[in-house]
Amino acid sequence: MYGNMENGLKKELSDSELINSFLKDELYAFEALYERYRKQLYAYLYRLLPGQHALVEDIFQQTWIKVINQLHGYRHNQKFLAWVIRISHNLAIDHFRKTKREGQNDFGDDKNPLLSDEKYEPWKNIDRAELSEALEDCMRKLPADQREVFLLRQDDISFKEIAEIQKCSINTALGRMQYALRNMQKQLSEWNNKGNL
């Protein structure tokens, strides 16, 4: 669609430069932003809402429409990906509020996880495919707020930005990450003890 020179230029431009160009009606700039972050956003939504493909597609599309409509209000002191993820997070929350299926987002069940202090590393005897599948399964079983923190950290989103996305304190975001890791460690331990290695 664009020449090689323009494609190379799009890759060199920062997010802020692309946003400013788009706001000056240079449409290629939004296409570059979309191409830069579409896979990360889709992967985040897909893992946040496992098995809900239609909902993932819907929120993915709604997110980009909102990004276009709200780009003039973007503050350049935050990561663009974190800003986009915050929009998709809010759309997901709105969806669950509308359908009254929210309720599993409570953090209460995880206050006293049964954990061992001993260092346990069940992954040492697993091949990569088995480990990847086991980790995905563990992640899907996490409560929604813990799963989201875990996924956001995998996308290099700071705890400060996660706290803004989840509308909680930084300490709460850190606590959710700690519980997520402990829960996954516990699940991997149980998985190993069932003879899945």
Z-matrix of the N, CA and C atoms (Angstrom, degrees):
N
C 1 1.454
C 2 1.522 1 110.85
N 3 1.319 2 117.11 1 -40.21
C 4 1.453 3 122.10 2 177.42
C 5 1.511 4 108.64 3 -114.62
N 6 1.330 5 114.86 4 158.26
C 7 1.449 6 119.25 5 179.12
C 8 1.516 7 111.51 6 -69.41
N 9 1.346 8 114.71 7 164.34
C 10 1.467 9 119.62 8 -179.08
C 11 1.520 10 112.20 9 -59.14
N 12 1.352 11 116.33 10 -38.34
C 13 1.455 12 119.84 11 -178.71
C 14 1.531 13 110.58 12 -64.27
N 15 1.330 14 116.62 13 -42.70
C 16 1.456 15 120.10 14 -179.35
C 17 1.529 16 110.85 15 -69.10
N 18 1.346 17 116.95 16 -37.65
C 19 1.472 18 120.21 17 176.92
C 20 1.525 19 110.74 18 -61.41
N 21 1.342 20 117.05 19 -43.31
C 22 1.458 21 120.87 20 177.98
C 23 1.515 22 110.88 21 -63.46
N 24 1.320 23 117.11 22 -40.24
C 25 1.455 24 122.19 23 179.08
C 26 1.523 25 110.96 24 -63.43
N 27 1.336 26 117.03 25 -41.07
C 28 1.469 27 121.13 26 179.98
C 29 1.527 28 110.59 27 -61.00
N 30 1.347 29 116.85 28 -37.90
C 31 1.460 30 120.23 29 -178.32
C 32 1.520 31 111.21 30 -70.81
N 33 1.350 32 117.18 31 -28.99
C 34 1.456 33 120.86 32 -177.83
C 35 1.522 34 112.36 33 -82.18
N 36 1.321 35 118.62 34 -23.84
C 37 1.452 36 121.80 35 -176.21
C 38 1.531 37 110.80 36 -72.23
N 39 1.317 38 116.13 37 142.25
C 40 1.462 39 120.84 38 176.56
C 41 1.531 40 109.19 39 -73.74
N 42 1.326 41 114.98 40 166.72
C 43 1.470 42 119.49 41 176.10
C 44 1.519 43 110.63 42 -56.92
N 45 1.324 44 117.08 43 -44.82
C 46 1.468 45 121.27 44 -178.64
C 47 1.523 46 111.38 45 -60.79
N 48 1.329 47 116.14 46 -41.88
C 49 1.468 48 119.41 47 179.28
C 50 1.529 49 110.77 48 -65.74
N 51 1.320 50 116.73 49 -40.58
C 52 1.467 51 119.59 50 178.03
C 53 1.529 52 111.25 51 -65.33
N 54 1.328 53 116.86 52 -41.21
C 55 1.466 54 120.59 53 179.29
C 56 1.521 55 110.09 54 -62.63
N 57 1.342 56 116.54 55 -46.30
C 58 1.474 57 119.76 56 178.85
C 59 1.525 58 111.37 57 -61.51
N 60 1.323 59 116.81 58 -38.20
C 61 1.472 60 120.44 59 178.01
C 62 1.520 61 110.57 60 -65.53
N 63 1.330 62 116.64 61 -43.53
C 64 1.475 63 119.48 62 178.97
C 65 1.521 64 110.87 63 -62.20
N 66 1.319 65 116.86 64 -39.84
C 67 1.471 66 120.29 65 -179.99
C 68 1.530 67 111.88 66 -67.62
N 69 1.333 68 116.10 67 -15.91
C 70 1.470 69 121.10 68 174.35
C 71 1.527 70 110.44 69 -96.69
N 72 1.334 71 115.73 70 20.63
C 73 1.475 72 123.40 71 177.23
C 74 1.519 73 114.22 72 68.97
N 75 1.325 74 117.94 73 26.48
C 76 1.459 75 121.06 74 173.16
C 77 1.525 76 106.84 75 -94.88
N 78 1.337 77 116.13 76 94.49
C 79 1.460 78 121.91 77 -169.48
C 80 1.530 79 113.92 78 -65.44
N 81 1.332 80 117.47 79 -26.53
C 82 1.463 81 119.43 80 178.56
C 83 1.532 82 110.71 81 -57.97
N 84 1.332 83 116.77 82 -29.26
C 85 1.463 84 120.99 83 -175.88
C 86 1.525 85 110.96 84 -65.03
N 87 1.325 86 116.89 85 -39.67
C 88 1.463 87 118.02 86 178.48
C 89 1.524 88 110.23 87 -68.92
N 90 1.309 89 116.89 88 -38.90
C 91 1.470 90 119.62 89 177.73
C 92 1.524 91 110.16 90 -58.86
N 93 1.338 92 116.78 91 -38.74
C 94 1.464 93 120.39 92 178.96
C 95 1.520 94 110.84 93 -66.13
N 96 1.337 95 117.75 94 -42.54
C 97 1.468 96 121.17 95 177.04
C 98 1.522 97 110.75 96 -62.35
N 99 1.322 98 115.82 97 -43.63
C 100 1.463 99 120.94 98 -179.71
C 101 1.527 100 109.97 99 -60.98
N 102 1.320 101 116.82 100 -47.77
C 103 1.464 102 120.87 101 -179.84
C 104 1.528 103 111.33 102 -63.83
N 105 1.316 104 116.62 103 -34.63
C 106 1.465 105 121.15 104 -178.49
C 107 1.529 106 111.89 105 -67.73
N 108 1.345 107 117.65 106 -34.11
C 109 1.469 108 120.18 107 -170.77
C 110 1.524 109 115.95 108 -121.63
N 111 1.310 110 118.75 109 -2.99
C 112 1.465 111 119.85 110 -174.51
C 113 1.536 112 112.19 111 -62.43
N 114 1.323 113 117.53 112 -41.78
C 115 1.471 114 120.57 113 -177.83
C 116 1.522 115 111.00 114 -66.13
N 117 1.347 116 117.09 115 -41.79
C 118 1.463 117 120.11 116 -179.99
C 119 1.528 118 110.71 117 -65.33
N 120 1.333 119 117.04 118 -42.12
C 121 1.462 120 119.93 119 179.66
C 122 1.521 121 110.26 120 -65.52
N 123 1.325 122 117.17 121 -44.73
C 124 1.460 123 119.85 122 -178.80
C 125 1.532 124 110.44 123 -63.16
N 126 1.339 125 116.74 124 -43.31
C 127 1.466 126 120.61 125 179.54
C 128 1.526 127 110.61 126 -62.29
N 129 1.324 128 116.73 127 -41.03
C 130 1.467 129 121.13 128 178.01
C 131 1.529 130 110.17 129 -60.11
N 132 1.330 131 117.44 130 -49.63
C 133 1.468 132 120.95 131 -178.96
C 134 1.524 133 111.43 132 -65.60
N 135 1.320 134 116.86 133 -40.50
C 136 1.461 135 121.48 134 -178.42
C 137 1.524 136 111.09 135 -62.06
N 138 1.341 137 116.24 136 -39.34
C 139 1.460 138 120.23 137 179.65
C 140 1.525 139 111.98 138 -80.89
N 141 1.338 140 116.26 139 -29.00
C 142 1.463 141 120.04 140 178.38
C 143 1.525 142 111.33 141 -70.91
N 144 1.328 143 116.43 142 -35.46
C 145 1.464 144 122.63 143 -176.22
C 146 1.529 145 109.66 144 -121.46
N 147 1.333 146 117.90 145 64.54
C 148 1.469 147 120.22 146 -173.84
C 149 1.529 148 112.59 147 -60.61
N 150 1.328 149 115.19 148 135.75
C 151 1.458 150 120.91 149 176.29
C 152 1.523 151 114.37 150 79.46
N 153 1.324 152 117.79 151 0.23
C 154 1.472 153 120.86 152 -178.22
C 155 1.528 154 109.19 153 -110.72
N 156 1.315 155 116.08 154 64.48
C 157 1.467 156 122.32 155 -172.01
C 158 1.530 157 112.79 156 -59.51
N 159 1.325 158 117.59 157 -44.05
C 160 1.468 159 120.05 158 -178.85
C 161 1.526 160 110.44 159 -64.00
N 162 1.320 161 116.21 160 -40.87
C 163 1.466 162 120.43 161 179.56
C 164 1.532 163 110.41 162 -66.71
N 165 1.323 164 116.83 163 -40.54
C 166 1.465 165 120.66 164 177.17
C 167 1.521 166 110.08 165 -59.29
N 168 1.325 167 117.10 166 -48.07
C 169 1.468 168 121.36 167 179.21
C 170 1.520 169 111.04 168 -59.38
N 171 1.328 170 116.36 169 -44.74
C 172 1.460 171 121.70 170 -178.29
C 173 1.524 172 111.29 171 -62.82
N 174 1.326 173 116.77 172 -48.69
C 175 1.469 174 120.09 173 -178.83
C 176 1.525 175 110.60 174 -68.15
N 177 1.328 176 117.28 175 -36.04
C 178 1.467 177 121.31 176 176.52
C 179 1.525 178 110.23 177 -57.73
N 180 1.345 179 116.12 178 -48.84
C 181 1.475 180 120.08 179 179.88
C 182 1.527 181 111.64 180 -65.66
N 183 1.334 182 116.52 181 -44.92
C 184 1.473 183 120.50 182 179.57
C 185 1.527 184 111.27 183 -60.46
N 186 1.328 185 115.71 184 -37.03
C 187 1.468 186 119.54 185 -179.75
C 188 1.514 187 110.80 186 -60.92
N 189 1.332 188 117.18 187 -48.02
C 190 1.466 189 119.43 188 -177.37
C 191 1.520 190 111.65 189 -67.49
N 192 1.324 191 117.39 190 -33.56
C 193 1.473 192 119.89 191 175.65
C 194 1.526 193 109.44 192 -63.72
N 195 1.342 194 116.63 193 -44.66
C 196 1.473 195 120.12 194 178.41
C 197 1.516 196 111.15 195 -64.97
N 198 1.324 197 117.19 196 -38.40
C 199 1.469 198 120.40 197 178.52
C 200 1.531 199 109.08 198 -58.25
N 201 1.320 200 116.83 199 -47.55
C 202 1.467 201 120.48 200 179.11
C 203 1.524 202 110.20 201 -58.86
N 204 1.328 203 116.58 202 -46.27
C 205 1.464 204 120.55 203 -176.21
C 206 1.522 205 113.40 204 -70.95
N 207 1.338 206 117.74 205 -24.75
C 208 1.468 207 120.33 206 -174.89
C 209 1.525 208 113.58 207 -111.15
N 210 1.310 209 116.79 208 5.05
C 211 1.467 210 119.72 209 -175.05
C 212 1.525 211 112.61 210 -60.81
N 213 1.322 212 117.36 211 -30.40
C 214 1.473 213 120.08 212 179.18
C 215 1.532 214 111.40 213 -63.80
N 216 1.345 215 118.00 214 -21.77
C 217 1.461 216 121.77 215 179.64
C 218 1.519 217 114.15 216 -96.50
N 219 1.322 218 117.91 217 3.05
C 220 1.468 219 121.53 218 -178.97
C 221 1.524 220 109.92 219 -66.05
N 222 1.340 221 116.63 220 131.55
C 223 1.469 222 122.27 221 176.43
C 224 1.527 223 107.93 222 -94.16
N 225 1.300 224 116.15 223 125.70
C 226 1.467 225 120.80 224 -173.54
C 227 1.527 226 113.69 225 -73.98
N 228 1.343 227 117.96 226 -2.68
C 229 1.460 228 119.30 227 179.13
C 230 1.525 229 112.02 228 -87.35
N 231 1.324 230 118.08 229 3.57
C 232 1.466 231 121.92 230 177.64
C 233 1.532 232 109.15 231 -118.21
N 234 1.313 233 115.76 232 156.75
C 235 1.466 234 118.95 233 176.98
C 236 1.521 235 109.30 234 -68.33
N 237 1.330 236 115.90 235 136.32
C 238 1.466 237 120.34 236 -179.09
C 239 1.527 238 110.51 237 -61.92
N 240 1.342 239 117.75 238 -42.52
C 241 1.462 240 120.47 239 -179.39
C 242 1.529 241 110.86 240 -61.04
N 243 1.331 242 117.24 241 -41.89
C 244 1.476 243 120.30 242 178.57
C 245 1.533 244 110.37 243 -61.96
N 246 1.319 245 116.54 244 -39.83
C 247 1.467 246 121.46 245 178.98
C 248 1.535 247 110.47 246 -63.93
N 249 1.324 248 116.49 247 -44.65
C 250 1.467 249 121.40 248 179.23
C 251 1.532 250 110.31 249 -64.22
N 252 1.325 251 116.88 250 -43.04
C 253 1.465 252 120.75 251 179.69
C 254 1.530 253 110.71 252 -64.58
N 255 1.338 254 116.95 253 -37.14
C 256 1.466 255 119.89 254 177.60
C 257 1.534 256 110.18 255 -60.83
N 258 1.322 257 116.54 256 -41.12
C 259 1.469 258 120.82 257 177.99
C 260 1.529 259 109.80 258 -61.95
N 261 1.338 260 117.48 259 -46.68
C 262 1.472 261 119.96 260 -178.79
C 263 1.521 262 110.94 261 -66.69
N 264 1.327 263 117.18 262 -37.57
C 265 1.468 264 121.62 263 176.52
C 266 1.532 265 110.01 264 -58.81
N 267 1.316 266 116.30 265 -48.19
C 268 1.469 267 120.47 266 -179.87
C 269 1.523 268 111.61 267 -62.69
N 270 1.323 269 116.84 268 -38.76
C 271 1.474 270 119.76 269 177.21
C 272 1.524 271 110.97 270 -64.25
N 273 1.339 272 117.06 271 -39.92
C 274 1.469 273 120.46 272 178.24
C 275 1.529 274 110.13 273 -64.11
N 276 1.335 275 116.85 274 -44.93
C 277 1.472 276 120.84 275 178.52
C 278 1.522 277 109.97 276 -60.37
N 279 1.337 278 116.77 277 -45.23
C 280 1.473 279 120.32 278 178.28
C 281 1.517 280 111.16 279 -58.09
N 282 1.339 281 116.39 280 -41.27
C 283 1.466 282 120.29 281 179.32
C 284 1.529 283 110.33 282 -60.36
N 285 1.327 284 116.75 283 -47.91
C 286 1.460 285 119.80 284 -177.75
C 287 1.517 286 112.47 285 -68.20
N 288 1.312 287 116.55 286 -30.93
C 289 1.465 288 118.90 287 175.65
C 290 1.529 289 109.98 288 -66.45
N 291 1.320 290 115.19 289 -43.00
C 292 1.472 291 119.24 290 -179.30
C 293 1.515 292 112.06 291 -64.43
N 294 1.317 293 117.07 292 -37.64
C 295 1.463 294 120.18 293 -177.01
C 296 1.524 295 112.63 294 -93.05
N 297 1.332 296 115.89 295 1.20
C 298 1.476 297 122.59 296 176.98
C 299 1.523 298 112.46 297 55.64
N 300 1.340 299 115.93 298 32.64
C 301 1.453 300 119.64 299 176.48
C 302 1.514 301 112.11 300 -102.85
N 303 1.295 302 116.50 301 4.58
C 304 1.460 303 119.95 302 176.84
C 305 1.524 304 107.73 303 -73.89
N 306 1.258 305 120.48 304 145.81
C 307 1.452 306 122.96 305 -177.18
C 308 1.512 307 110.32 306 155.51
N 309 1.325 308 116.67 307 -28.01
C 310 1.462 309 120.36 308 175.72
C 311 1.517 310 110.49 309 -83.05
N 312 1.340 311 117.55 310 2.00
C 313 1.452 312 120.24 311 -179.37
C 314 1.517 313 111.85 312 -84.83
N 315 1.336 314 117.88 313 1.58
C 316 1.448 315 121.15 314 -179.42
C 317 1.520 316 109.25 315 -70.53
N 318 1.304 317 115.86 316 138.69
C 319 1.449 318 121.95 317 -176.26
C 320 1.528 319 111.23 318 -91.07
N 321 1.333 320 116.40 319 -4.93
C 322 1.453 321 122.24 320 -169.53
C 323 1.509 322 116.33 321 -61.15
N 324 1.314 323 119.90 322 -34.64
C 325 1.461 324 121.39 323 -174.35
C 326 1.523 325 113.37 324 -68.54
N 327 1.322 326 116.56 325 -13.67
C 328 1.457 327 119.43 326 -171.02
C 329 1.521 328 113.18 327 -104.39
N 330 1.314 329 118.08 328 15.24
C 331 1.464 330 120.52 329 -173.82
C 332 1.528 331 111.97 330 -65.84
N 333 1.323 332 118.59 331 -36.08
C 334 1.468 333 120.97 332 -176.89
C 335 1.523 334 111.44 333 -127.80
N 336 1.338 335 117.17 334 66.53
C 337 1.463 336 117.12 335 179.82
C 338 1.525 337 110.67 336 -64.11
N 339 1.319 338 115.66 337 144.72
C 340 1.473 339 120.44 338 179.17
C 341 1.520 340 107.51 339 -81.19
N 342 1.305 341 114.04 340 103.59
C 343 1.458 342 118.54 341 -174.29
C 344 1.513 343 110.63 342 -127.44
N 345 1.300 344 114.85 343 149.92
C 346 1.458 345 120.29 344 176.62
C 347 1.519 346 108.18 345 -102.42
N 348 1.313 347 117.10 346 143.50
C 349 1.453 348 120.94 347 177.92
C 350 1.526 349 111.85 348 -79.68
N 351 1.329 350 116.92 349 -15.52
C 352 1.461 351 118.81 350 -177.41
C 353 1.527 352 110.10 351 -71.55
N 354 1.302 353 115.23 352 146.19
C 355 1.459 354 120.51 353 -179.75
C 356 1.523 355 108.67 354 -72.74
N 357 1.334 356 114.86 355 122.42
C 358 1.458 357 119.50 356 -176.84
C 359 1.517 358 108.48 357 -126.32
N 360 1.298 359 118.49 358 125.87
C 361 1.455 360 122.08 359 -176.15
C 362 1.528 361 110.28 360 -130.74
N 363 1.339 362 117.38 361 76.20
C 364 1.461 363 120.15 362 -175.88
C 365 1.521 364 113.67 363 -68.47
N 366 1.324 365 117.07 364 -16.14
C 367 1.458 366 120.11 365 -175.00
C 368 1.525 367 112.77 366 -76.37
N 369 1.325 368 118.85 367 -9.22
C 370 1.465 369 120.46 368 -175.84
C 371 1.524 370 112.72 369 -61.85
N 372 1.349 371 118.24 370 -29.70
C 373 1.465 372 120.53 371 -176.99
C 374 1.531 373 113.22 372 -105.99
N 375 1.302 374 117.42 373 14.70
C 376 1.467 375 120.60 374 -176.46
C 377 1.519 376 109.17 375 -106.23
N 378 1.328 377 116.92 376 141.85
C 379 1.453 378 117.76 377 173.82
C 380 1.534 379 108.65 378 -77.16
N 381 1.325 380 116.52 379 166.12
C 382 1.474 381 121.21 380 -172.83
C 383 1.525 382 113.21 381 -59.86
N 384 1.307 383 117.98 382 -39.95
C 385 1.465 384 120.90 383 -178.64
C 386 1.525 385 110.24 384 -64.54
N 387 1.335 386 116.08 385 -44.94
C 388 1.470 387 119.97 386 178.85
C 389 1.525 388 110.80 387 -63.01
N 390 1.327 389 116.11 388 -42.99
C 391 1.457 390 120.22 389 -179.03
C 392 1.523 391 110.78 390 -63.95
N 393 1.319 392 116.49 391 -43.95
C 394 1.467 393 120.61 392 179.49
C 395 1.527 394 110.60 393 -60.39
N 396 1.316 395 116.46 394 -45.16
C 397 1.468 396 121.08 395 179.59
C 398 1.531 397 110.83 396 -64.85
N 399 1.328 398 116.77 397 -42.46
C 400 1.473 399 120.68 398 179.86
C 401 1.526 400 110.96 399 -63.99
N 402 1.325 401 116.68 400 -42.72
C 403 1.468 402 120.24 401 179.42
C 404 1.527 403 111.74 402 -65.29
N 405 1.331 404 116.60 403 -42.68
C 406 1.474 405 119.88 404 177.55
C 407 1.522 406 110.55 405 -60.01
N 408 1.325 407 116.50 406 -42.84
C 409 1.456 408 121.28 407 179.52
C 410 1.526 409 110.54 408 -63.75
N 411 1.330 410 117.00 409 -44.47
C 412 1.468 411 121.27 410 177.83
C 413 1.523 412 110.54 411 -60.45
N 414 1.327 413 116.15 412 -43.79
C 415 1.458 414 120.45 413 -177.81
C 416 1.531 415 111.12 414 -63.83
N 417 1.342 416 116.27 415 -40.55
C 418 1.475 417 120.18 416 179.79
C 419 1.523 418 111.83 417 -62.85
N 420 1.325 419 117.61 418 -28.37
C 421 1.464 420 121.80 419 -177.71
C 422 1.521 421 113.11 420 -83.51
N 423 1.337 422 117.25 421 -8.59
C 424 1.466 423 119.49 422 178.88
C 425 1.525 424 110.32 423 -69.32
N 426 1.334 425 117.73 424 149.51
C 427 1.467 426 119.95 425 170.80
C 428 1.531 427 108.98 426 -57.58
N 429 1.324 428 117.33 427 151.20
C 430 1.466 429 122.42 428 -172.16
C 431 1.526 430 113.11 429 -54.83
N 432 1.321 431 118.15 430 -42.80
C 433 1.465 432 119.00 431 -176.61
C 434 1.527 433 111.41 432 -68.15
N 435 1.319 434 117.85 433 -37.06
C 436 1.466 435 120.91 434 177.23
C 437 1.532 436 110.57 435 -69.64
N 438 1.340 437 116.64 436 -43.20
C 439 1.472 438 120.66 437 179.42
C 440 1.526 439 109.87 438 -59.16
N 441 1.332 440 116.14 439 -41.49
C 442 1.461 441 119.50 440 -178.46
C 443 1.525 442 111.41 441 -64.87
N 444 1.334 443 117.92 442 -44.55
C 445 1.465 444 120.58 443 178.83
C 446 1.531 445 109.67 444 -60.72
N 447 1.320 446 116.41 445 -44.67
C 448 1.464 447 120.98 446 179.84
C 449 1.536 448 110.36 447 -59.02
N 450 1.329 449 117.18 448 -45.89
C 451 1.467 450 121.18 449 -178.83
C 452 1.522 451 111.81 450 -66.48
N 453 1.320 452 116.47 451 -41.46
C 454 1.460 453 120.04 452 179.82
C 455 1.522 454 111.38 453 -64.27
N 456 1.338 455 117.06 454 -39.30
C 457 1.454 456 119.25 455 177.82
C 458 1.526 457 110.86 456 -65.82
N 459 1.332 458 116.88 457 -33.69
C 460 1.466 459 119.79 458 176.88
C 461 1.525 460 111.04 459 -64.61
N 462 1.333 461 116.73 460 -26.29
C 463 1.467 462 121.33 461 176.79
C 464 1.528 463 111.29 462 -92.36
N 465 1.328 464 116.72 463 13.70
C 466 1.463 465 122.92 464 175.69
C 467 1.526 466 113.74 465 66.35
N 468 1.333 467 116.87 466 28.54
C 469 1.457 468 121.04 467 176.02
C 470 1.528 469 107.21 468 -83.02
N 471 1.328 470 116.81 469 133.96
C 472 1.471 471 120.69 470 -176.89
C 473 1.523 472 110.50 471 -70.54
N 474 1.328 473 115.62 472 159.21
C 475 1.465 474 119.87 473 178.09
C 476 1.522 475 110.97 474 -64.38
N 477 1.320 476 116.67 475 -32.16
C 478 1.474 477 119.88 476 176.86
C 479 1.532 478 109.80 477 -61.98
N 480 1.334 479 116.08 478 -45.64
C 481 1.465 480 120.32 479 -179.80
C 482 1.532 481 110.79 480 -69.35
N 483 1.323 482 117.54 481 -36.30
C 484 1.467 483 120.79 482 176.52
C 485 1.525 484 109.98 483 -61.99
N 486 1.330 485 116.18 484 -42.57
C 487 1.465 486 120.33 485 178.34
C 488 1.526 487 110.75 486 -59.87
N 489 1.330 488 117.10 487 -39.99
C 490 1.471 489 120.80 488 177.39
C 491 1.523 490 110.70 489 -66.14
N 492 1.331 491 116.79 490 -42.51
C 493 1.458 492 120.78 491 -179.84
C 494 1.520 493 110.81 492 -62.68
N 495 1.333 494 116.52 493 -44.81
C 496 1.464 495 121.23 494 -176.38
C 497 1.533 496 112.90 495 -87.54
N 498 1.340 497 115.69 496 -1.86
C 499 1.468 498 121.00 497 -179.56
C 500 1.527 499 111.06 498 54.83
N 501 1.332 500 115.39 499 52.71
C 502 1.464 501 121.94 500 179.33
C 503 1.519 502 108.21 501 -141.75
N 504 1.317 503 117.04 502 175.92
C 505 1.470 504 120.44 503 177.67
C 506 1.532 505 109.73 504 -76.69
N 507 1.329 506 114.83 505 161.99
C 508 1.466 507 119.60 506 177.05
C 509 1.531 508 109.55 507 -62.81
N 510 1.332 509 117.14 508 -38.14
C 511 1.467 510 120.06 509 178.73
C 512 1.523 511 111.84 510 -61.66
N 513 1.334 512 116.96 511 -38.59
C 514 1.464 513 120.31 512 177.42
C 515 1.527 514 110.26 513 -64.83
N 516 1.342 515 116.62 514 -43.08
C 517 1.470 516 120.55 515 178.33
C 518 1.532 517 110.36 516 -61.72
N 519 1.343 518 116.41 517 -43.36
C 520 1.466 519 120.11 518 177.91
C 521 1.527 520 110.95 519 -63.17
N 522 1.320 521 116.47 520 -41.76
C 523 1.466 522 121.06 521 178.56
C 524 1.517 523 111.56 522 -62.50
N 525 1.332 524 116.25 523 -40.89
C 526 1.467 525 119.84 524 179.63
C 527 1.526 526 110.58 525 -64.23
N 528 1.334 527 116.46 526 -38.11
C 529 1.469 528 119.83 527 177.97
C 530 1.529 529 109.56 528 -65.65
N 531 1.314 530 116.80 529 -42.99
C 532 1.468 531 120.60 530 179.37
C 533 1.531 532 110.64 531 -61.45
N 534 1.345 533 117.24 532 -45.26
C 535 1.461 534 120.38 533 178.18
C 536 1.523 535 110.76 534 -64.35
N 537 1.322 536 116.86 535 -39.07
C 538 1.467 537 120.14 536 179.31
C 539 1.527 538 109.86 537 -59.64
N 540 1.323 539 116.80 538 -48.29
C 541 1.468 540 120.48 539 -178.92
C 542 1.527 541 111.24 540 -63.58
N 543 1.337 542 116.20 541 -42.11
C 544 1.465 543 119.18 542 179.69
C 545 1.527 544 111.15 543 -66.43
N 546 1.334 545 116.13 544 -41.29
C 547 1.471 546 119.27 545 178.77
C 548 1.519 547 111.33 546 -63.35
N 549 1.337 548 116.23 547 -40.61
C 550 1.457 549 119.31 548 178.85
C 551 1.523 550 110.71 549 -66.98
N 552 1.331 551 117.06 550 -38.98
C 553 1.468 552 120.41 551 177.41
C 554 1.528 553 110.07 552 -62.30
N 555 1.326 554 116.63 553 -43.30
C 556 1.466 555 121.30 554 179.46
C 557 1.532 556 110.77 555 -63.05
N 558 1.345 557 115.92 556 -44.08
C 559 1.470 558 119.74 557 179.28
C 560 1.526 559 111.01 558 -63.34
N 561 1.330 560 116.86 559 -41.66
C 562 1.467 561 119.55 560 178.83
C 563 1.521 562 110.72 561 -63.82
N 564 1.317 563 116.12 562 -37.39
C 565 1.462 564 120.43 563 177.57
C 566 1.528 565 110.47 564 -62.96
N 567 1.331 566 116.43 565 -46.01
C 568 1.476 567 120.68 566 178.93
C 569 1.519 568 110.79 567 -64.03
N 570 1.324 569 115.97 568 -40.37
C 571 1.466 570 121.97 569 179.46
C 572 1.530 571 109.48 570 -60.36
N 573 1.329 572 115.96 571 -44.14
C 574 1.455 573 121.62 572 179.02
C 575 1.538 574 110.94 573 -64.41
N 576 1.319 575 116.47 574 -43.33
C 577 1.458 576 120.59 575 -177.78
C 578 1.532 577 112.83 576 -67.21
N 579 1.321 578 117.20 577 -20.81
C 580 1.471 579 120.43 578 177.45
C 581 1.524 580 111.01 579 -82.11
N 582 1.313 581 116.88 580 1.13
C 583 1.463 582 119.55 581 175.65
C 584 1.501 583 113.81 582 85.13
N 585 1.346 584 117.08 583 26.92
C 586 1.462 585 120.05 584 -179.95
C 587 1.510 586 113.31 585 -85.82
N 588 1.323 587 117.84 586 -0.19
C 589 1.458 588 118.58 587 -179.82
C 590 1.515 589 111.27 588 -88.15
